[in-house]
Amino acid sequence: DRAYAGRVATDSAITAKVKTALLREPELKSLDVSVETYKGEVMLSGFVKDQGQRTKAVKAASAVSGVAGVKDGLVVKYEVFGRLRASRRARLSCDQYSDAL
């Protein structure tokens, strides 16, 4: 169907423009960010170093012509790994407590 093909082509062009915009951000490791587009809605996913990079990625994507909206699925690495470290410390503390009994 022609309308479907046109939408897919438009979405692909938007994805390419967003990826280019992300590559132009000097402090952003854009290769760690995935971009998908459906009906002009852009979904960003992947890992970023900090909240500043997350904000820059969303702003850069939002500024691209044709983008109807941006869904932020980005994860700040420190938040994830920090939680993992904290849960590991808690687990070790419980194990050390058990050993003391």
C-alpha positions as CSV (number, residue, x, y, z in Angstrom):
1,D,0.0,0.0,0.0
2,R,1.3,3.4,-1.0
3,A,0.4,5.2,2.2
4,Y,2.2,2.6,4.3
5,A,5.3,2.8,2.1
6,G,5.3,6.6,2.4
7,R,5.0,6.5,6.2
8,V,7.8,3.9,6.5
9,A,10.0,6.1,4.2
10,T,9.2,9.2,6.3
11,D,9.9,7.3,9.6
12,S,13.2,6.1,8.2
13,A,14.2,9.6,7.2
14,I,13.4,10.9,10.6
15,T,15.4,8.1,12.2
16,A,18.4,9.0,10.0
17,K,18.1,12.7,10.9
18,V,17.8,12.0,14.6
19,K,20.9,9.8,14.5
20,T,22.8,12.5,12.7
21,A,21.7,15.1,15.3
22,L,22.9,12.8,18.1
23,L,26.2,12.3,16.4
24,R,26.7,16.1,16.2
25,E,26.4,16.3,20.0
26,P,30.0,16.4,21.1
27,E,29.5,15.2,24.7
28,L,27.1,12.4,23.8
29,K,28.1,8.9,23.0
30,S,25.4,8.5,20.5
31,L,26.5,5.0,19.4
32,D,25.1,3.8,22.7
33,V,21.7,5.3,21.9
34,S,19.2,3.5,19.7
35,V,16.6,5.4,17.7
36,E,13.3,4.0,16.4
37,T,10.5,6.0,14.7
38,Y,6.8,5.1,14.2
39,K,4.4,7.7,12.8
40,G,6.8,10.5,13.6
41,E,7.1,9.4,17.3
42,V,10.8,8.8,18.1
43,M,11.8,6.3,20.8
44,L,15.3,6.7,22.3
45,S,16.7,3.8,24.2
46,G,20.1,2.7,25.5
47,F,22.6,3.9,28.1
48,V,24.0,7.4,28.7
49,K,26.6,8.5,31.2
50,D,24.6,11.0,33.1
51,Q,21.4,13.0,33.3
52,G,23.0,15.8,31.2
53,Q,23.5,13.4,28.3
54,R,20.0,12.2,28.6
55,T,18.6,15.7,28.4
56,K,20.9,16.6,25.4
57,A,19.7,13.5,23.5
58,V,16.0,14.2,24.0
59,K,16.5,17.9,23.1
60,A,18.5,17.0,19.9
61,A,15.8,14.5,18.8
62,S,13.0,16.9,19.6
63,A,14.6,19.6,17.4
64,V,14.6,17.4,14.3
65,S,12.1,18.4,11.6
66,G,9.2,15.9,11.3
67,V,9.5,14.6,14.9
68,A,6.0,14.5,16.4
69,G,7.3,13.5,19.9
70,V,10.1,11.8,21.7
71,K,9.7,8.9,24.1
72,D,12.7,8.7,26.5
73,G,13.7,5.1,27.2
74,L,17.3,6.1,28.1
75,V,18.9,4.8,31.2
76,V,21.7,6.5,33.1
77,K,24.5,3.9,33.6
78,Y,25.4,5.1,37.1
79,E,21.8,4.8,38.3
80,V,21.6,1.1,37.2
81,F,25.1,0.1,38.3
82,G,24.8,2.1,41.5
83,R,21.7,0.2,42.4
84,L,23.4,-3.1,41.6
85,R,26.3,-2.2,43.8
86,A,24.0,-1.2,46.6
87,S,22.1,-4.4,46.5
88,R,25.3,-6.4,46.4
89,R,26.6,-4.5,49.5
90,A,23.3,-5.3,51.2
91,R,23.6,-8.9,50.3
92,L,27.2,-9.1,51.5
93,S,26.2,-7.4,54.8
94,C,23.5,-10.1,55.3
95,D,26.0,-12.9,54.5
96,Q,28.5,-11.4,56.9
97,Y,25.8,-11.2,59.6
98,S,24.9,-14.8,59.0
99,D,28.6,-15.8,59.4
100,A,28.7,-14.0,62.7
101,L,25.9,-16.0,64.2
